[in-house]
Amino acid sequence: MSRLLDLLEEERRKLNQLGEASLKQAIPLWDNPAVQEQSRRVDELVARVNETKAKLSRVVRQ
């Protein structure tokens, strides 16, 4: 789980960097394919973290 959270944090940092660069160039975030792709990666990792937490929660309750 810790590795997954570390990966999520790293990917969020990348997304923030891409977003800042895009805004400095006056490119809307929704028009920047690199930002959109990185955002999808972050979304997927958030979903994986939530699924893992839910599984761990179910195991603890049983």
N, C-alpha and C positions, 0 to 999 in steps of 0.2 A: 504494500500500500504506500509506503514511504517513497519508493522509487516512482510510482505513478504520480504522486503529488509533486515530486521534484520535476518530473517531466512536464506536468501541467504548468508549473511556475515558469519553467524555461520557455515554453511555447507562448505563455502570456506575455513574457518580456519581449519576445520576438514580435508578437502582434502589436504591442505598444510602440516599439521602435518603427515598425512599418507604418503604423497609423500616424505617428508624429512626422515622419518623413513625407508622407502623403499630404498631410495638412500644410506643411511648409512649402510644398510645391503647388498648393492650392488645388489639389486633386481631391474631389469628394471621395470619402471612404468607400462608398458603394460603387464607385467607378474604377476602383483600383483592384484588379484581379489578384494581386499578391496579398493584399489585405483580406480580401474575401476568402481566399484559400487558407490563409493562416487562421482566420476566424473559424472556419469549418474544423480545422485541426483542434483548436481549443474547445469548440463545442463537443467534439467527439470525446476528448479527454474528460471533460466535465461529466458527460454521460457515463463514461467508464468508472469514474470516481464514485458517482452516485450509485451505480449498480453494485460496485464493490462494497460500499457502505451498507447498502440494503441487505446484501448477502451476509455480511458480518453481523448485522443487527439480528437477522433471522436466526443465525447460529447461536448467538448469545441468548436469545429468548427461549430456545428449545431446551 
